[in-house]
Amino acid sequence: MYLMFKYKSMLPSQFYKLPYGEKRILLCFMKREIEERNEEMKQMYGGE
């Protein structure tokens, strides 16, 4: 939820009003974006 607000400018009330299926899809997209950002940081700064 916080990441949707911080990075996508989506208010919590907007998120809560969405149908269940759309919430689920958005959460999957955010999970994917987090994974991609983590991978980019590993490549930039090193890591396992």
N, C-alpha and C positions, 0 to 999 in steps of 0.2 A: 504494500500500500504506500509506504513512504517513498519508495523509488518511483512509483507512478506519479506521485505529486512532484517530487524533486526533478526528475528527468523528463517527464511528459506533460507537466503542468495540468494534471488531472486532479481535480478536487476529490476528496473522499466521498462526498455526497454524489458526485457523478459516478464514481465507481460502484457505490452501493445500489444505485438505481438501475444498473445494467442487469439484463437477464443473466441467469446462472451460466449459460453457455458462453456468453461474451466475456464474463469475468474469467472463466477458466482459460479461454484463449489468450486474453491479455496477460494472465499470470504465466502461461507457457512462453509467451513472447518475452516477457521480462526475464524469465529464467534463462532463456537462450541468450538474451543480451548480456546478462551478468556473466554467463560462461564465456562469451566472446570477449568481453572486457577483461576478464581475468586472464584469458589466454594472451591477449595483447600485452598486458602488463608483464606477464612472464617472459614474453619475447623481448620486451624493452629493457627490463631490469634483471633478467635472468631468473632462474628458478627451476624447479623440477617439472 
